[in-house]
């Protein structure tokens, strides 16, 4: 149970995922018992947070009856552990809306390849977690299911676009939650809800969500309440898929082993603003510096530094815009007519770019990648805010200013997420305590190319220095129903 806030759920729900998997393998608990515990907890907390609006209990119970917990050969075997899937990713026979009214009743016949892998390795899907429409935006709300609230303060937003996933973890509904990330969609909600969100290198978990298999900007990845559990879930997700053109085999050792063995003197570069590019509130910077001081006292070396990041903004915006224009921008008109304004704006920008913009973006991302690789020769990780601001009111789609400085548009406050996406480097959000208002704060760590194991080990060192993980909580209800 967390020392930071009250948790009245079952003892099973309070445990970390790797502990529960051990119980499953020892046959000290059954998948059916875990499903009952998970669904009981969902019933308790969903009215307060609205994290997992679509449940598939009959399907999950059928899967539990088929689980063979004696099979432990698979990498990252979950042995019957309940998990959640983000509502952008297809699960056969389960309503998959993508948060859009035009798809409100859509039920796919086939599961996404990653879901198949998770189920093959013993994960049991209990439901679909809430997301903004087509994953556009970092406040999780949509016209189908409404708003997902932050468990630490239900008048605040939970981040996005994997906001439902993060809230489902923070409240103890599930032990592991699947998500995806284009502009910090794994990292921002993890920071806001006090859990761990990991954006892996493209190809680690196969293709990104959607039918364009060659793109590397959007990736699927794990969320968990601790770094070790996040590593376990990445082990479960990782594997070569010959049907994915960007897929490649994971390393010989497991990610979980790397976390268990984590030790050593980290070399951390910290930048509060990416060379003045991204806005950070004074309170956020002060909190992160205090956290890094604790990490430094535990043996790390911290230096304020950042590589040159020329044209990062334009490069990122062009790359992401092509996805919006090519995916939701080509949806049937009966689907598009329901789109929210910010999603329409994304699509229109994608349609307005020129071929010269595409050339420039490809050159730009190469320059930024080269600069990062040279920079990381001296450091294990680049640390920076996950996002420069604490969560705002749930009714606010996006913030318009930071410490009195205006923000230009609806993604400007997410600029810290751009770097890992543009360069294809792995990045993680790890909790580093609570702020003066009792809200969790996340620190972003960006690692070396294909450096998932080392990055997870570094995150574990930070987690230990900060007396984490936070653990699950009861929702702290501060809004009027």
C-alpha positions as CSV (number, residue, x, y, z in Angstrom):
1,X,0.0,0.0,0.0
2,X,1.2,3.5,-0.9
3,X,2.5,5.7,2.0
4,X,1.4,8.7,0.0
5,X,-2.4,8.3,0.0
6,X,-5.2,6.0,1.2
7,X,-6.0,2.8,-0.7
8,X,-9.0,0.7,0.4
9,X,-8.9,-1.8,-2.5
10,X,-8.0,-5.4,-2.0
11,X,-4.6,-6.6,-1.0
12,X,-4.2,-8.3,-4.5
13,X,-4.9,-5.0,-6.2
14,X,-2.3,-3.2,-4.1
15,X,0.5,-5.6,-5.2
16,X,2.9,-4.9,-8.0
17,X,2.5,-6.8,-11.2
18,X,5.6,-8.9,-10.9
19,X,4.5,-10.0,-7.4
20,X,1.1,-11.1,-8.7
21,X,2.7,-13.0,-11.7
22,X,4.8,-14.9,-9.2
23,X,1.7,-15.8,-7.2
24,X,0.1,-17.0,-10.5
25,X,3.1,-19.2,-11.4
26,X,3.1,-20.7,-7.9
27,X,-0.7,-21.3,-8.3
28,X,-1.3,-19.3,-5.0
29,X,-3.9,-17.3,-6.9
30,X,-5.9,-18.0,-10.0
31,X,-6.6,-15.8,-13.0
32,X,-10.3,-15.9,-12.1
33,X,-9.6,-14.5,-8.6
34,X,-7.6,-11.7,-10.1
35,X,-10.4,-10.9,-12.6
36,X,-12.9,-10.7,-9.7
37,X,-10.6,-8.4,-7.8
38,X,-10.0,-6.2,-10.8
39,X,-13.7,-5.9,-11.7
40,X,-14.6,-5.2,-8.1
41,X,-12.1,-2.4,-8.0
42,X,-13.4,-1.1,-11.4
43,X,-16.9,-0.9,-9.9
44,X,-15.6,0.9,-6.9
45,X,-13.6,3.7,-8.6
46,X,-15.0,4.1,-12.2
47,X,-17.7,6.6,-11.1
48,X,-15.0,8.9,-9.8
49,X,-12.4,8.6,-12.6
50,X,-14.0,7.2,-15.8
51,X,-10.8,5.4,-16.8
52,X,-12.0,2.2,-18.4
53,X,-15.5,2.7,-19.8
54,X,-15.6,-0.5,-21.9
55,X,-15.4,-3.8,-20.1
56,X,-15.3,-7.3,-21.6
57,X,-15.9,-9.6,-18.6
58,X,-17.3,-12.6,-20.4
59,X,-14.4,-12.6,-22.9
60,X,-11.9,-12.2,-20.0
61,X,-13.5,-15.0,-18.0
62,X,-13.3,-17.3,-21.0
63,X,-9.6,-16.4,-21.5
64,X,-9.0,-17.1,-17.8
65,X,-10.4,-20.6,-18.1
66,X,-8.0,-21.3,-20.9
67,X,-4.8,-20.0,-19.2
68,X,-2.1,-22.5,-18.6
69,X,0.1,-21.1,-15.8
70,X,2.6,-23.9,-16.2
71,X,3.9,-22.4,-19.4
72,X,6.7,-20.0,-18.4
73,X,8.9,-20.2,-21.5
74,X,7.7,-17.1,-23.1
75,X,9.5,-13.8,-22.6
76,X,7.6,-11.7,-20.1
77,X,4.9,-14.4,-19.5
78,X,2.0,-12.9,-17.5
79,X,0.4,-16.2,-16.6
80,X,-3.2,-14.9,-16.5
81,X,-2.6,-11.3,-15.3
82,X,-5.5,-8.9,-16.1
83,X,-4.4,-5.9,-18.3
84,X,-6.1,-3.0,-20.1
85,X,-5.8,-1.9,-23.7
86,X,-6.1,1.6,-24.9
87,X,-9.2,2.4,-27.0
88,X,-7.2,3.2,-30.1
89,X,-6.1,-0.5,-30.5
90,X,-8.3,-3.3,-31.7
91,X,-9.4,-6.2,-29.5
92,X,-11.4,-8.8,-31.4
93,X,-15.1,-8.7,-30.4
94,X,-14.7,-5.7,-28.1
95,X,-16.1,-2.2,-28.8
96,X,-13.3,0.0,-30.1
97,X,-14.4,3.6,-30.6
98,X,-11.1,5.6,-30.8
99,X,-13.1,8.1,-28.8
100,X,-15.0,9.2,-31.9
101,X,-18.8,9.3,-32.3
102,X,-18.5,8.1,-35.8
103,X,-17.0,4.8,-34.5
104,X,-19.1,4.6,-31.3
105,X,-20.5,1.1,-32.2
106,X,-17.5,-0.3,-34.0
107,X,-16.5,-3.9,-33.0
108,X,-13.5,-5.3,-34.8
109,X,-13.3,-8.9,-35.8
110,X,-9.5,-9.1,-35.4
111,X,-7.1,-8.0,-32.7
112,X,-4.1,-5.8,-33.2
113,X,-0.9,-8.0,-33.5
114,X,0.4,-6.6,-30.2
115,X,-2.8,-7.6,-28.5
116,X,-2.4,-11.1,-29.9
117,X,1.1,-11.3,-28.5
118,X,0.0,-10.0,-25.1
119,X,-2.7,-12.7,-24.9
120,X,-0.4,-15.4,-26.2
121,X,1.9,-14.6,-23.3
122,X,-0.8,-14.8,-20.7
123,X,-2.3,-11.3,-20.5
124,X,-6.1,-11.2,-20.0
125,X,-7.8,-8.1,-21.5
126,X,-10.4,-6.8,-19.0
127,X,-11.4,-3.6,-20.8
128,X,-10.6,-0.7,-23.0
129,X,-9.2,2.6,-21.5
130,X,-10.4,6.0,-22.4
131,X,-8.6,8.3,-24.9
132,X,-9.3,11.6,-26.6
133,X,-10.7,11.4,-30.1
134,X,-8.2,9.4,-32.3
135,X,-5.6,10.1,-29.5
136,X,-5.4,13.8,-30.4
137,X,-4.7,15.9,-27.3
138,X,-3.3,15.5,-23.8
139,X,-6.6,15.9,-22.0
140,X,-8.5,12.6,-22.1
141,X,-12.1,13.4,-23.1
142,X,-14.4,12.5,-26.0
143,X,-18.0,12.7,-27.1
144,X,-18.5,8.9,-26.6
145,X,-17.5,8.4,-23.0
146,X,-16.8,11.8,-21.6
147,X,-13.9,12.9,-19.4
148,X,-11.3,10.9,-17.5
149,X,-10.4,12.5,-14.2
150,X,-7.1,12.6,-12.4
151,X,-7.2,10.2,-9.4
152,X,-5.1,12.5,-7.3
153,X,-7.5,15.4,-7.7
154,X,-10.7,14.6,-9.7
155,X,-11.1,18.3,-10.7
156,X,-7.9,18.0,-12.7
157,X,-7.2,16.3,-16.0
158,X,-5.4,12.9,-16.2
159,X,-3.2,13.8,-19.2
160,X,-3.5,12.1,-22.5
161,X,-3.8,10.5,-24.8
162,X,-3.3,7.4,-22.6
163,X,-5.1,9.1,-19.7
164,X,-7.5,6.2,-19.1
165,X,-4.6,3.8,-18.9
166,X,-2.8,5.9,-16.4
167,X,-5.8,6.5,-14.2
168,X,-6.7,2.8,-14.3
169,X,-3.3,2.0,-12.9
170,X,-3.2,4.7,-10.3
171,X,-6.5,3.5,-8.8
172,X,-5.6,-0.2,-8.8
173,X,-8.1,-1.3,-11.5
174,X,-5.3,-3.2,-13.3
175,X,-1.7,-4.0,-12.7
176,X,-0.4,-3.2,-16.2
177,X,-1.9,-0.9,-18.9
178,X,-1.2,-0.7,-22.6
179,X,-0.8,2.7,-24.2
180,X,0.6,4.5,-27.2
181,X,2.7,7.7,-27.8
182,X,3.1,10.3,-30.5
183,X,3.4,13.6,-28.5
184,X,4.0,12.2,-25.0
185,X,0.8,10.1,-24.9
186,X,2.5,7.5,-22.6
187,X,4.6,10.0,-20.8
188,X,2.3,12.9,-19.9
189,X,-0.5,10.9,-18.3
190,X,2.1,8.8,-16.4
191,X,3.5,12.0,-15.0
192,X,0.1,13.4,-14.0
193,X,-1.2,10.2,-12.5
194,X,2.0,9.1,-10.6
195,X,2.8,6.0,-12.7
196,X,5.5,5.0,-15.1
197,X,5.1,5.4,-18.8
198,X,7.7,4.1,-21.3
199,X,8.0,5.1,-25.0
200,X,10.2,2.4,-26.6
201,X,12.3,2.7,-29.7
202,X,10.2,2.2,-32.9
203,X,10.0,-1.5,-33.7
204,X,10.5,-2.9,-30.2
205,X,6.8,-3.7,-29.9
206,X,6.2,-4.1,-33.6
207,X,4.4,-1.5,-35.7
208,X,2.7,1.5,-34.3
209,X,-1.1,1.8,-34.0
210,X,-2.8,2.1,-37.3
211,X,-2.5,0.7,-40.9
212,X,0.7,2.6,-41.9
213,X,3.3,0.0,-40.9
214,X,6.5,1.9,-41.9
215,X,6.0,5.0,-39.7
216,X,8.1,5.5,-36.6
217,X,6.6,8.5,-34.9
218,X,3.7,6.7,-33.2
219,X,4.6,3.7,-31.0
220,X,2.8,1.4,-28.6
221,X,4.3,0.8,-25.1
222,X,3.8,-0.1,-21.5
223,X,2.5,1.7,-18.4
224,X,2.8,0.4,-14.9
225,X,3.0,1.5,-11.3
226,X,6.7,0.8,-10.9
227,X,9.8,0.6,-13.1
228,X,10.2,-3.1,-12.6
229,X,6.6,-3.7,-13.7
230,X,7.1,-1.5,-16.7
231,X,10.1,-3.6,-17.7
232,X,8.0,-6.8,-17.2
233,X,5.3,-5.4,-19.5
234,X,7.9,-4.4,-22.1
235,X,9.3,-7.9,-22.0
236,X,5.8,-9.1,-22.7
237,X,5.3,-6.7,-25.6
238,X,8.7,-7.2,-27.2
239,X,9.4,-9.6,-30.0
240,X,10.1,-9.9,-33.7
241,X,7.1,-9.8,-35.9
242,X,7.9,-10.6,-39.6
243,X,4.6,-8.9,-40.6
244,X,6.0,-5.6,-39.2
245,X,8.7,-4.0,-41.5
246,X,10.2,-2.0,-38.6
247,X,10.2,-4.9,-36.1
248,X,13.4,-6.3,-34.7
249,X,14.3,-8.9,-32.0
250,X,14.7,-7.7,-28.4
251,X,18.0,-8.1,-26.6
252,X,19.0,-11.5,-25.3
253,X,18.6,-10.6,-21.6
254,X,15.2,-9.4,-20.3
255,X,14.4,-5.8,-19.4
256,X,13.2,-6.9,-16.0
257,X,16.6,-8.4,-15.3
258,X,18.2,-5.1,-16.2
259,X,16.0,-3.3,-13.6
260,X,16.7,-5.9,-10.9
261,X,20.4,-5.5,-11.4
262,X,20.3,-1.7,-11.6
263,X,23.2,0.0,-9.9
264,X,26.1,2.3,-10.7
265,X,26.8,6.0,-10.8
266,X,24.5,7.6,-13.4
267,X,25.7,10.5,-15.5
268,X,22.7,12.7,-16.0
269,X,22.3,15.8,-18.1
270,X,19.4,18.0,-17.1
271,X,17.8,20.7,-19.2
272,X,14.8,22.6,-17.8
273,X,13.8,24.1,-21.2
274,X,15.6,22.3,-24.1
275,X,17.8,25.4,-24.7
276,X,14.9,27.8,-24.2
277,X,12.6,26.0,-26.6
278,X,10.1,24.6,-24.1
279,X,8.4,26.5,-21.3
280,X,8.6,25.2,-17.8
281,X,6.9,26.8,-14.7
282,X,9.2,27.9,-11.9
283,X,7.5,25.5,-9.6
284,X,8.1,22.5,-11.9
285,X,11.8,23.4,-12.4
286,X,12.3,23.7,-8.7
287,X,10.7,20.4,-7.9
288,X,12.7,18.6,-10.6
289,X,16.0,20.2,-9.4
290,X,15.2,19.1,-5.8
291,X,14.5,15.5,-7.0
292,X,17.7,15.4,-9.0
293,X,19.6,16.6,-6.0
294,X,18.3,13.6,-4.1
295,X,19.4,11.4,-7.0
296,X,22.8,13.1,-6.9
297,X,23.2,12.4,-3.2
298,X,22.6,8.8,-3.9
299,X,25.6,8.7,-6.2
300,X,24.7,10.2,-9.5
301,X,26.5,13.0,-11.4
302,X,24.1,15.7,-12.6
303,X,25.1,18.5,-15.0
304,X,22.9,21.1,-16.6
305,X,23.4,20.7,-20.4
306,X,21.5,20.1,-23.6
307,X,22.6,19.5,-27.2
308,X,21.7,21.8,-30.1
309,X,18.1,21.0,-31.4
310,X,17.8,23.0,-34.6
311,X,14.3,23.2,-36.1
312,X,12.9,20.7,-33.6
313,X,9.5,22.4,-33.6
314,X,8.9,22.5,-37.4
315,X,10.5,19.0,-37.9
316,X,8.2,17.5,-35.3
317,X,5.0,19.2,-36.6
318,X,5.6,18.1,-40.2
319,X,6.2,14.5,-39.2
320,X,3.2,14.3,-37.0
321,X,0.9,16.1,-39.4
322,X,1.5,13.5,-42.1
323,X,0.0,10.8,-39.8
324,X,-3.1,12.9,-39.0
325,X,-3.7,13.6,-42.7
326,X,-3.1,10.0,-43.7
327,X,-5.1,8.2,-41.0
328,X,-8.1,10.1,-39.6
329,X,-7.9,12.5,-42.5
330,X,-8.8,9.6,-44.8
331,X,-11.6,8.2,-42.6
332,X,-15.1,8.0,-44.2
333,X,-16.9,11.3,-44.2
334,X,-19.6,10.0,-41.9
335,X,-16.8,9.5,-39.3
336,X,-15.0,12.8,-40.0
337,X,-18.1,14.9,-39.6
338,X,-18.0,14.3,-35.9
339,X,-14.4,15.3,-35.4
340,X,-13.5,18.0,-32.8
341,X,-11.9,21.2,-34.0
342,X,-8.4,20.4,-32.9
343,X,-8.4,17.1,-34.7
344,X,-9.7,18.9,-37.9
345,X,-6.9,21.5,-37.5
346,X,-4.3,18.7,-37.3
347,X,-5.6,17.1,-40.5
348,X,-5.7,20.4,-42.4
349,X,-2.2,21.2,-41.4
350,X,-1.1,17.8,-42.7
351,X,-2.8,18.5,-46.0
352,X,-1.2,21.9,-46.3
353,X,2.5,20.9,-46.1
354,X,4.6,20.8,-49.2
355,X,7.1,18.2,-50.4
356,X,9.9,20.7,-49.5
357,X,8.5,20.6,-45.9
358,X,8.9,16.8,-46.0
359,X,12.5,17.0,-47.3
360,X,13.3,19.5,-44.6
361,X,11.8,17.4,-41.8
362,X,13.9,14.4,-42.9
363,X,17.1,16.4,-42.9
364,X,16.1,18.1,-39.6
365,X,15.5,14.9,-37.7
366,X,18.8,13.5,-38.9
367,X,20.7,16.6,-37.6
368,X,18.9,16.4,-34.2
369,X,19.6,12.7,-34.0
370,X,23.3,13.2,-34.8
371,X,23.5,15.9,-32.1
372,X,21.9,13.7,-29.5
373,X,24.1,10.8,-30.2
374,X,27.3,12.9,-29.9
375,X,25.9,14.5,-26.7
376,X,25.0,11.2,-25.1
377,X,28.6,10.0,-25.4
378,X,29.1,11.9,-22.2
379,X,25.9,11.0,-20.4
380,X,23.7,8.0,-19.6
381,X,20.5,10.0,-20.0
382,X,19.1,13.4,-20.8
383,X,16.7,14.4,-18.1
384,X,14.0,17.1,-18.6
385,X,10.4,17.8,-17.6
386,X,7.8,15.4,-19.0
387,X,5.6,18.5,-19.4
388,X,6.4,22.0,-18.0
389,X,3.1,22.4,-16.2
390,X,1.0,20.6,-13.6
391,X,-2.4,19.3,-14.8
392,X,-5.1,21.9,-15.4
393,X,-8.8,21.9,-14.8
394,X,-10.5,19.0,-16.5
395,X,-12.8,21.3,-18.4
396,X,-9.7,23.0,-20.1
397,X,-8.8,21.2,-23.3
398,X,-5.3,22.6,-23.2
399,X,-3.4,25.4,-21.3
400,X,-2.9,28.8,-23.0
401,X,-0.1,30.1,-20.8
402,X,2.7,29.1,-18.5
403,X,3.6,31.4,-15.7
404,X,2.0,34.3,-17.6
405,X,3.8,33.4,-20.9
406,X,1.3,32.7,-23.7
407,X,1.4,29.3,-25.5
408,X,0.8,29.5,-29.2
409,X,-1.5,26.5,-29.8
410,X,-2.9,23.3,-28.4
411,X,0.4,21.3,-28.5
412,X,2.9,24.0,-27.5
413,X,2.8,22.8,-23.9
414,X,3.9,19.3,-25.0
415,X,7.2,20.4,-26.5
416,X,9.2,18.3,-24.1
417,X,7.7,15.2,-25.8
418,X,8.9,16.1,-29.3
419,X,12.6,15.2,-29.0
420,X,12.2,11.4,-28.3
421,X,9.6,11.1,-31.0
422,X,11.7,12.9,-33.7
423,X,14.9,11.0,-32.9
424,X,13.4,7.6,-32.2
425,X,15.1,7.4,-28.9
426,X,13.5,5.6,-25.9
427,X,12.1,7.8,-23.2
428,X,10.4,7.2,-19.8
429,X,8.4,9.2,-17.3
430,X,9.2,8.2,-13.7
431,X,7.5,9.7,-10.7
432,X,9.6,11.9,-8.5
433,X,7.3,12.6,-5.6
434,X,4.4,14.9,-4.9
435,X,4.3,18.7,-5.2
436,X,3.0,21.1,-2.5
437,X,-0.6,20.4,-3.7
438,X,-0.2,16.7,-3.3
439,X,-0.1,16.0,-7.1
440,X,2.5,13.6,-8.5
441,X,5.4,15.0,-10.7
442,X,7.2,13.0,-13.4
443,X,10.7,13.3,-14.6
444,X,11.5,12.4,-18.2
445,X,14.6,10.5,-19.1
446,X,15.7,10.0,-22.7
447,X,18.2,7.2,-23.4
448,X,20.6,5.9,-26.0
449,X,19.5,4.3,-29.3
450,X,17.9,0.9,-28.6
451,X,18.9,1.5,-25.0
452,X,15.7,0.3,-23.4
453,X,17.5,-1.9,-20.8
454,X,19.9,0.8,-19.7
455,X,17.2,3.4,-19.6
456,X,14.9,1.3,-17.4
457,X,17.9,0.6,-15.1
458,X,18.5,4.4,-14.8
459,X,14.8,5.0,-14.1
460,X,15.0,2.4,-11.3
461,X,17.9,4.2,-9.7
462,X,15.9,7.4,-9.8
463,X,12.8,5.6,-8.4
464,X,14.8,4.2,-5.5
465,X,16.3,7.6,-4.7
466,X,12.8,9.1,-4.6
467,X,11.4,6.3,-2.3
468,X,9.1,5.1,-5.0
469,X,7.0,3.7,-6.4
470,X,3.9,5.6,-5.3
471,X,1.5,2.7,-5.4
472,X,-2.3,2.7,-6.0
473,X,-4.7,5.2,-4.4
474,X,-8.3,5.8,-3.8
475,X,-9.5,8.7,-6.0
476,X,-9.4,12.0,-4.2
477,X,-12.7,13.5,-5.1
478,X,-12.6,17.3,-5.4
479,X,-15.3,17.9,-8.0
480,X,-19.1,18.2,-7.8
481,X,-20.8,15.3,-9.5
